[in-house]
């Protein structure tokens, strides 16, 4: 999906709904509303993917 399409999808999901309680935080990459991290503005799936690619400074993969 192109960046413009992602932005359009994100904008559509963030539009004001009929009731204020229906507004959710959404991942800026995929639009997922669940498992959202406020600090990164991403869902857990996208956060993990970006961390493995090394695109998040200071974040390393933990293993034990």
PDB file of N, CA, C and O in Angstrom:
ATOM      1  N   UNK A   1       0.843  -1.167   0.000  1.00  0.00           N
ATOM      2  CA  UNK A   1       0.000   0.000   0.000  1.00  0.00           C
ATOM      3  C   UNK A   1       0.898   1.243   0.000  1.00  0.00           C
ATOM      4  O   UNK A   1       1.878   1.303   0.743  1.00  0.00           O
ATOM      5  N   UNK A   2       0.568   2.212  -0.816  1.00  0.00           N
ATOM      6  CA  UNK A   2       1.392   3.415  -0.929  1.00  0.00           C
ATOM      7  C   UNK A   2       1.193   4.322   0.280  1.00  0.00           C
ATOM      8  O   UNK A   2       0.234   4.168   1.037  1.00  0.00           O
ATOM      9  N   UNK A   3       2.105   5.259   0.447  1.00  0.00           N
ATOM     10  CA  UNK A   3       2.046   6.176   1.573  1.00  0.00           C
ATOM     11  C   UNK A   3       0.800   7.049   1.513  1.00  0.00           C
ATOM     12  O   UNK A   3       0.172   7.305   2.540  1.00  0.00           O
ATOM     13  N   UNK A   4       0.442   7.504   0.329  1.00  0.00           N
ATOM     14  CA  UNK A   4      -0.747   8.339   0.173  1.00  0.00           C
ATOM     15  C   UNK A   4      -2.010   7.573   0.550  1.00  0.00           C
ATOM     16  O   UNK A   4      -2.915   8.121   1.180  1.00  0.00           O
ATOM     17  N   UNK A   5      -2.063   6.306   0.161  1.00  0.00           N
ATOM     18  CA  UNK A   5      -3.221   5.482   0.495  1.00  0.00           C
ATOM     19  C   UNK A   5      -3.300   5.247   2.001  1.00  0.00           C
ATOM     20  O   UNK A   5      -4.388   5.254   2.578  1.00  0.00           O
ATOM     21  N   UNK A   6      -2.140   5.038   2.638  1.00  0.00           N
ATOM     22  CA  UNK A   6      -2.111   4.844   4.084  1.00  0.00           C
ATOM     23  C   UNK A   6      -2.582   6.101   4.803  1.00  0.00           C
ATOM     24  O   UNK A   6      -3.350   6.017   5.762  1.00  0.00           O
ATOM     25  N   UNK A   7      -2.128   7.268   4.344  1.00  0.00           N
ATOM     26  CA  UNK A   7      -2.528   8.530   4.963  1.00  0.00           C
ATOM     27  C   UNK A   7      -4.032   8.771   4.805  1.00  0.00           C
ATOM     28  O   UNK A   7      -4.690   9.242   5.732  1.00  0.00           O
ATOM     29  N   UNK A   8      -4.568   8.447   3.635  1.00  0.00           N
ATOM     30  CA  UNK A   8      -6.002   8.611   3.401  1.00  0.00           C
ATOM     31  C   UNK A   8      -6.807   7.689   4.313  1.00  0.00           C
ATOM     32  O   UNK A   8      -7.826   8.092   4.875  1.00  0.00           O
ATOM     33  N   UNK A   9      -6.342   6.451   4.453  1.00  0.00           N
ATOM     34  CA  UNK A   9      -7.015   5.491   5.315  1.00  0.00           C
ATOM     35  C   UNK A   9      -6.965   5.957   6.771  1.00  0.00           C
ATOM     36  O   UNK A   9      -7.960   5.871   7.490  1.00  0.00           O
ATOM     37  N   UNK A  10      -5.804   6.447   7.196  1.00  0.00           N
ATOM     38  CA  UNK A  10      -5.632   6.919   8.566  1.00  0.00           C
ATOM     39  C   UNK A  10      -6.515   8.137   8.828  1.00  0.00           C
ATOM     40  O   UNK A  10      -7.133   8.240   9.888  1.00  0.00           O
ATOM     41  N   UNK A  11      -6.575   9.052   7.873  1.00  0.00           N
ATOM     42  CA  UNK A  11      -7.407  10.251   8.003  1.00  0.00           C
ATOM     43  C   UNK A  11      -8.881   9.870   8.117  1.00  0.00           C
ATOM     44  O   UNK A  11      -9.621  10.459   8.906  1.00  0.00           O
ATOM     45  N   UNK A  12      -9.305   8.883   7.327  1.00  0.00           N
ATOM     46  CA  UNK A  12     -10.689   8.438   7.353  1.00  0.00           C
ATOM     47  C   UNK A  12     -11.026   7.820   8.707  1.00  0.00           C
ATOM     48  O   UNK A  12     -12.120   8.031   9.231  1.00  0.00           O
ATOM     49  N   UNK A  13     -10.096   7.060   9.273  1.00  0.00           N
ATOM     50  CA  UNK A  13     -10.345   6.415  10.558  1.00  0.00           C
ATOM     51  C   UNK A  13     -10.347   7.417  11.710  1.00  0.00           C
ATOM     52  O   UNK A  13     -11.003   7.182  12.725  1.00  0.00           O
ATOM     53  N   UNK A  14      -9.622   8.536  11.570  1.00  0.00           N
ATOM     54  CA  UNK A  14      -9.534   9.530  12.626  1.00  0.00           C
ATOM     55  C   UNK A  14     -10.632  10.592  12.555  1.00  0.00           C
ATOM     56  O   UNK A  14     -10.692  11.466  13.419  1.00  0.00           O
ATOM     57  N   UNK A  15     -11.498  10.534  11.547  1.00  0.00           N
ATOM     58  CA  UNK A  15     -12.558  11.534  11.443  1.00  0.00           C
ATOM     59  C   UNK A  15     -13.477  11.440  12.653  1.00  0.00           C
ATOM     60  O   UNK A  15     -13.648  10.371  13.238  1.00  0.00           O
ATOM     61  N   UNK A  16     -14.056  12.557  13.011  1.00  0.00           N
ATOM     62  CA  UNK A  16     -14.905  12.608  14.195  1.00  0.00           C
ATOM     63  C   UNK A  16     -16.147  11.752  13.988  1.00  0.00           C
ATOM     64  O   UNK A  16     -16.850  11.879  12.985  1.00  0.00           O
ATOM     65  N   UNK A  17     -16.398  10.891  14.944  1.00  0.00           N
ATOM     66  CA  UNK A  17     -17.564  10.018  14.853  1.00  0.00           C
ATOM     67  C   UNK A  17     -18.762  10.664  15.537  1.00  0.00           C
ATOM     68  O   UNK A  17     -18.667  11.753  16.104  1.00  0.00           O
ATOM     69  N   UNK A  18     -19.857   9.983  15.472  1.00  0.00           N
ATOM     70  CA  UNK A  18     -21.099  10.494  16.042  1.00  0.00           C
ATOM     71  C   UNK A  18     -20.982  10.674  17.555  1.00  0.00           C
ATOM     72  O   UNK A  18     -21.507  11.637  18.114  1.00  0.00           O
ATOM     73  N   UNK A  19     -20.294   9.747  18.209  1.00  0.00           N
ATOM     74  CA  UNK A  19     -20.117   9.794  19.653  1.00  0.00           C
ATOM     75  C   UNK A  19     -18.626   9.889  19.980  1.00  0.00           C
ATOM     76  O   UNK A  19     -17.799   9.247  19.333  1.00  0.00           O
ATOM     77  N   UNK A  20     -18.297  10.684  20.975  1.00  0.00           N
ATOM     78  CA  UNK A  20     -16.884  10.898  21.299  1.00  0.00           C
ATOM     79  C   UNK A  20     -16.213   9.646  21.859  1.00  0.00           C
ATOM     80  O   UNK A  20     -14.990   9.521  21.787  1.00  0.00           O
ATOM     81  N   UNK A  21     -16.988   8.722  22.411  1.00  0.00           N
ATOM     82  CA  UNK A  21     -16.393   7.516  22.986  1.00  0.00           C
ATOM     83  C   UNK A  21     -15.934   6.538  21.902  1.00  0.00           C
ATOM     84  O   UNK A  21     -15.237   5.570  22.208  1.00  0.00           O
ATOM     85  N   UNK A  22     -16.304   6.766  20.672  1.00  0.00           N
ATOM     86  CA  UNK A  22     -15.913   5.865  19.585  1.00  0.00           C
ATOM     87  C   UNK A  22     -14.546   6.199  18.995  1.00  0.00           C
ATOM     88  O   UNK A  22     -14.061   5.481  18.121  1.00  0.00           O
ATOM     89  N   UNK A  23     -13.931   7.258  19.451  1.00  0.00           N
ATOM     90  CA  UNK A  23     -12.631   7.655  18.917  1.00  0.00           C
ATOM     91  C   UNK A  23     -11.568   6.784  19.556  1.00  0.00           C
ATOM     92  O   UNK A  23     -11.491   6.692  20.781  1.00  0.00           O
ATOM     93  N   UNK A  24     -10.743   6.141  18.731  1.00  0.00           N
ATOM     94  CA  UNK A  24      -9.685   5.265  19.205  1.00  0.00           C
ATOM     95  C   UNK A  24      -8.347   5.748  18.680  1.00  0.00           C
ATOM     96  O   UNK A  24      -8.271   6.384  17.629  1.00  0.00           O
ATOM     97  N   UNK A  25      -7.302   5.444  19.415  1.00  0.00           N
ATOM     98  CA  UNK A  25      -5.956   5.656  18.892  1.00  0.00           C
ATOM     99  C   UNK A  25      -5.704   4.575  17.859  1.00  0.00           C
ATOM    100  O   UNK A  25      -6.089   3.420  18.044  1.00  0.00           O
ATOM    101  N   UNK A  26      -5.060   4.954  16.782  1.00  0.00           N
ATOM    102  CA  UNK A  26      -4.803   3.999  15.707  1.00  0.00           C
ATOM    103  C   UNK A  26      -3.346   4.027  15.296  1.00  0.00           C
ATOM    104  O   UNK A  26      -2.677   5.056  15.391  1.00  0.00           O
ATOM    105  N   UNK A  27      -2.869   2.896  14.844  1.00  0.00           N
ATOM    106  CA  UNK A  27      -1.502   2.778  14.349  1.00  0.00           C
ATOM    107  C   UNK A  27      -1.360   3.638  13.099  1.00  0.00           C
ATOM    108  O   UNK A  27      -2.218   3.599  12.217  1.00  0.00           O
ATOM    109  N   UNK A  28      -0.273   4.420  13.019  1.00  0.00           N
ATOM    110  CA  UNK A  28      -0.076   5.292  11.864  1.00  0.00           C
ATOM    111  C   UNK A  28       0.290   4.504  10.614  1.00  0.00           C
ATOM    112  O   UNK A  28       0.156   5.020   9.505  1.00  0.00           O
ATOM    113  N   UNK A  29       0.746   3.274  10.768  1.00  0.00           N
ATOM    114  CA  UNK A  29       1.167   2.478   9.620  1.00  0.00           C
ATOM    115  C   UNK A  29       0.021   1.643   9.056  1.00  0.00           C
ATOM    116  O   UNK A  29      -0.269   1.705   7.861  1.00  0.00           O
ATOM    117  N   UNK A  30      -0.631   0.858   9.922  1.00  0.00           N
ATOM    118  CA  UNK A  30      -1.649  -0.062   9.419  1.00  0.00           C
ATOM    119  C   UNK A  30      -3.076   0.303   9.824  1.00  0.00           C
ATOM    120  O   UNK A  30      -4.025  -0.224   9.243  1.00  0.00           O
ATOM    121  N   UNK A  31      -3.253   1.183  10.797  1.00  0.00           N
ATOM    122  CA  UNK A  31      -4.585   1.595  11.207  1.00  0.00           C
ATOM    123  C   UNK A  31      -5.206   0.727  12.281  1.00  0.00           C
ATOM    124  O   UNK A  31      -6.371   0.914  12.631  1.00  0.00           O
ATOM    125  N   UNK A  32      -4.456  -0.209  12.804  1.00  0.00           N
ATOM    126  CA  UNK A  32      -4.962  -1.111  13.846  1.00  0.00           C
ATOM    127  C   UNK A  32      -5.236  -0.334  15.129  1.00  0.00           C
ATOM    128  O   UNK A  32      -4.447   0.529  15.512  1.00  0.00           O
ATOM    129  N   UNK A  33      -6.347  -0.634  15.792  1.00  0.00           N
ATOM    130  CA  UNK A  33      -6.723   0.094  17.003  1.00  0.00           C
ATOM    131  C   UNK A  33      -6.331  -0.644  18.281  1.00  0.00           C
ATOM    132  O   UNK A  33      -6.246  -0.030  19.344  1.00  0.00           O
ATOM    133  N   UNK A  34      -6.099  -1.915  18.194  1.00  0.00           N
ATOM    134  CA  UNK A  34      -5.755  -2.694  19.382  1.00  0.00           C
ATOM    135  C   UNK A  34      -4.247  -2.832  19.523  1.00  0.00           C
ATOM    136  O   UNK A  34      -3.506  -2.724  18.546  1.00  0.00           O
ATOM    137  N   UNK A  35      -3.802  -3.072  20.754  1.00  0.00           N
ATOM    138  CA  UNK A  35      -2.379  -3.240  21.076  1.00  0.00           C
ATOM    139  C   UNK A  35      -1.584  -2.034  20.596  1.00  0.00           C
ATOM    140  O   UNK A  35      -0.543  -2.185  19.956  1.00  0.00           O
ATOM    141  N   UNK A  36      -2.072  -0.842  20.902  1.00  0.00           N
ATOM    142  CA  UNK A  36      -1.486   0.426  20.457  1.00  0.00           C
ATOM    143  C   UNK A  36      -0.560   0.973  21.532  1.00  0.00           C
ATOM    144  O   UNK A  36      -0.933   1.026  22.704  1.00  0.00           O
ATOM    145  N   UNK A  37       0.650   1.381  21.142  1.00  0.00           N
ATOM    146  CA  UNK A  37       1.607   1.996  22.053  1.00  0.00           C
ATOM    147  C   UNK A  37       1.629   3.498  21.796  1.00  0.00           C
ATOM    148  O   UNK A  37       2.025   3.943  20.719  1.00  0.00           O
ATOM    149  N   UNK A  38       1.202   4.283  22.795  1.00  0.00           N
ATOM    150  CA  UNK A  38       1.139   5.734  22.640  1.00  0.00           C
ATOM    151  C   UNK A  38       2.502   6.339  22.350  1.00  0.00           C
ATOM    152  O   UNK A  38       2.619   7.252  21.532  1.00  0.00           O
ATOM    153  N   UNK A  39       3.524   5.836  23.014  1.00  0.00           N
ATOM    154  CA  UNK A  39       4.866   6.402  22.881  1.00  0.00           C
ATOM    155  C   UNK A  39       5.368   6.339  21.436  1.00  0.00           C
ATOM    156  O   UNK A  39       6.051   7.252  20.971  1.00  0.00           O
ATOM    157  N   UNK A  40       5.034   5.278  20.742  1.00  0.00           N
ATOM    158  CA  UNK A  40       5.513   5.075  19.379  1.00  0.00           C
ATOM    159  C   UNK A  40       4.447   5.359  18.324  1.00  0.00           C
ATOM    160  O   UNK A  40       4.765   5.461  17.139  1.00  0.00           O
ATOM    161  N   UNK A  41       3.179   5.489  18.741  1.00  0.00           N
ATOM    162  CA  UNK A  41       2.049   5.680  17.832  1.00  0.00           C
ATOM    163  C   UNK A  41       1.920   4.536  16.827  1.00  0.00           C
ATOM    164  O   UNK A  41       1.562   4.739  15.667  1.00  0.00           O
ATOM    165  N   UNK A  42       2.228   3.312  17.315  1.00  0.00           N
ATOM    166  CA  UNK A  42       2.169   2.122  16.472  1.00  0.00           C
ATOM    167  C   UNK A  42       1.544   0.965  17.244  1.00  0.00           C
ATOM    168  O   UNK A  42       1.533   0.945  18.475  1.00  0.00           O
ATOM    169  N   UNK A  43       1.029   0.013  16.492  1.00  0.00           N
ATOM    170  CA  UNK A  43       0.535  -1.209  17.115  1.00  0.00           C
ATOM    171  C   UNK A  43       1.726  -2.131  17.372  1.00  0.00           C
ATOM    172  O   UNK A  43       2.832  -1.864  16.903  1.00  0.00           O
ATOM    173  N   UNK A  44       1.506  -3.196  18.103  1.00  0.00           N
ATOM    174  CA  UNK A  44       2.601  -4.082  18.476  1.00  0.00           C
ATOM    175  C   UNK A  44       3.211  -4.797  17.272  1.00  0.00           C
ATOM    176  O   UNK A  44       4.407  -5.091  17.269  1.00  0.00           O
ATOM    177  N   UNK A  45       2.411  -5.074  16.264  1.00  0.00           N
ATOM    178  CA  UNK A  45       2.919  -5.763  15.087  1.00  0.00           C
ATOM    179  C   UNK A  45       3.916  -4.880  14.322  1.00  0.00           C
ATOM    180  O   UNK A  45       5.011  -5.318  13.968  1.00  0.00           O
ATOM    181  N   UNK A  46       3.512  -3.636  14.078  1.00  0.00           N
ATOM    182  CA  UNK A  46       4.366  -2.713  13.339  1.00  0.00           C
ATOM    183  C   UNK A  46       5.596  -2.326  14.162  1.00  0.00           C
ATOM    184  O   UNK A  46       6.685  -2.150  13.616  1.00  0.00           O
ATOM    185  N   UNK A  47       5.414  -2.196  15.477  1.00  0.00           N
ATOM    186  CA  UNK A  47       6.537  -1.871  16.354  1.00  0.00           C
ATOM    187  C   UNK A  47       7.585  -2.973  16.310  1.00  0.00           C
ATOM    188  O   UNK A  47       8.780  -2.690  16.223  1.00  0.00           O
ATOM    189  N   UNK A  48       7.155  -4.203  16.369  1.00  0.00           N
ATOM    190  CA  UNK A  48       8.081  -5.339  16.330  1.00  0.00           C
ATOM    191  C   UNK A  48       8.804  -5.400  14.991  1.00  0.00           C
ATOM    192  O   UNK A  48      10.011  -5.639  14.934  1.00  0.00           O
ATOM    193  N   UNK A  49       8.054  -5.183  13.921  1.00  0.00           N
ATOM    194  CA  UNK A  49       8.643  -5.218  12.583  1.00  0.00           C
ATOM    195  C   UNK A  49       9.708  -4.130  12.427  1.00  0.00           C
ATOM    196  O   UNK A  49      10.801  -4.394  11.924  1.00  0.00           O
ATOM    197  N   UNK A  50       9.385  -2.903  12.859  1.00  0.00           N
ATOM    198  CA  UNK A  50      10.333  -1.794  12.758  1.00  0.00           C
ATOM    199  C   UNK A  50      11.548  -2.016  13.654  1.00  0.00           C
ATOM    200  O   UNK A  50      12.662  -1.644  13.285  1.00  0.00           O
ATOM    201  N   UNK A  51      11.347  -2.617  14.824  1.00  0.00           N
ATOM    202  CA  UNK A  51      12.458  -2.893  15.737  1.00  0.00           C
ATOM    203  C   UNK A  51      13.401  -3.927  15.134  1.00  0.00           C
ATOM    204  O   UNK A  51      14.619  -3.791  15.244  1.00  0.00           O
ATOM    205  N   UNK A  52      12.857  -4.949  14.505  1.00  0.00           N
ATOM    206  CA  UNK A  52      13.701  -5.971  13.871  1.00  0.00           C
ATOM    207  C   UNK A  52      14.483  -5.400  12.693  1.00  0.00           C
ATOM    208  O   UNK A  52      15.606  -5.830  12.427  1.00  0.00           O
ATOM    209  N   UNK A  53      13.895  -4.433  11.984  1.00  0.00           N
ATOM    210  CA  UNK A  53      14.582  -3.794  10.870  1.00  0.00           C
ATOM    211  C   UNK A  53      15.646  -2.810  11.354  1.00  0.00           C
ATOM    212  O   UNK A  53      16.511  -2.395  10.582  1.00  0.00           O
ATOM    213  N   UNK A  54      15.581  -2.439  12.633  1.00  0.00           N
ATOM    214  CA  UNK A  54      16.546  -1.495  13.194  1.00  0.00           C
ATOM    215  C   UNK A  54      16.169  -0.044  12.965  1.00  0.00           C
ATOM    216  O   UNK A  54      17.037   0.828  13.009  1.00  0.00           O
ATOM    217  N   UNK A  55      14.895   0.238  12.721  1.00  0.00           N
ATOM    218  CA  UNK A  55      14.440   1.592  12.430  1.00  0.00           C
ATOM    219  C   UNK A  55      14.074   2.401  13.669  1.00  0.00           C
ATOM    220  O   UNK A  55      13.775   3.591  13.564  1.00  0.00           O
ATOM    221  N   UNK A  56      14.093   1.766  14.850  1.00  0.00           N
ATOM    222  CA  UNK A  56      13.786   2.467  16.088  1.00  0.00           C
ATOM    223  C   UNK A  56      15.073   2.570  16.902  1.00  0.00           C
ATOM    224  O   UNK A  56      15.554   1.557  17.412  1.00  0.00           O
ATOM    225  N   UNK A  57      15.640   3.765  17.037  1.00  0.00           N
ATOM    226  CA  UNK A  57      16.911   3.927  17.736  1.00  0.00           C
ATOM    227  C   UNK A  57      16.815   3.496  19.203  1.00  0.00           C
ATOM    228  O   UNK A  57      15.866   3.848  19.903  1.00  0.00           O
ATOM    229  N   UNK A  58      17.793   2.743  19.648  1.00  0.00           N
ATOM    230  CA  UNK A  58      17.856   2.315  21.049  1.00  0.00           C
ATOM    231  C   UNK A  58      17.077   1.070  21.363  1.00  0.00           C
ATOM    232  O   UNK A  58      17.231   0.520  22.453  1.00  0.00           O
ATOM    233  N   UNK A  59      16.257   0.603  20.470  1.00  0.00           N
ATOM    234  CA  UNK A  59      15.467  -0.596  20.733  1.00  0.00           C
ATOM    235  C   UNK A  59      16.183  -1.791  20.134  1.00  0.00           C
ATOM    236  O   UNK A  59      16.534  -1.810  18.954  1.00  0.00           O
ATOM    237  N   UNK A  60      16.391  -2.791  20.987  1.00  0.00           N
ATOM    238  CA  UNK A  60      17.038  -4.012  20.531  1.00  0.00           C
ATOM    239  C   UNK A  60      16.139  -5.198  20.817  1.00  0.00           C
ATOM    240  O   UNK A  60      15.263  -5.133  21.680  1.00  0.00           O
ATOM    241  N   UNK A  61      16.356  -6.261  20.103  1.00  0.00           N
ATOM    242  CA  UNK A  61      15.573  -7.472  20.295  1.00  0.00           C
ATOM    243  C   UNK A  61      16.061  -8.165  21.570  1.00  0.00           C
ATOM    244  O   UNK A  61      17.257  -8.399  21.743  1.00  0.00           O
ATOM    245  N   UNK A  62      15.134  -8.483  22.440  1.00  0.00           N
ATOM    246  CA  UNK A  62      15.516  -9.193  23.666  1.00  0.00           C
ATOM    247  C   UNK A  62      15.361 -10.699  23.424  1.00  0.00           C
ATOM    248  O   UNK A  62      14.456 -11.148  22.721  1.00  0.00           O
ATOM    249  N   UNK A  63      16.250 -11.435  24.012  1.00  0.00           N
ATOM    250  CA  UNK A  63      16.152 -12.893  23.932  1.00  0.00           C
ATOM    251  C   UNK A  63      16.686 -13.472  25.238  1.00  0.00           C
ATOM    252  O   UNK A  63      17.663 -12.974  25.796  1.00  0.00           O
ATOM    253  N   UNK A  64      16.039 -14.518  25.712  1.00  0.00           N
ATOM    254  CA  UNK A  64      16.480 -15.150  26.952  1.00  0.00           C
ATOM    255  C   UNK A  64      16.242 -16.625  26.895  1.00  0.00           C
ATOM    256  O   UNK A  64      16.549 -17.338  27.850  1.00  0.00           O
TER     257      UNK A  64
END
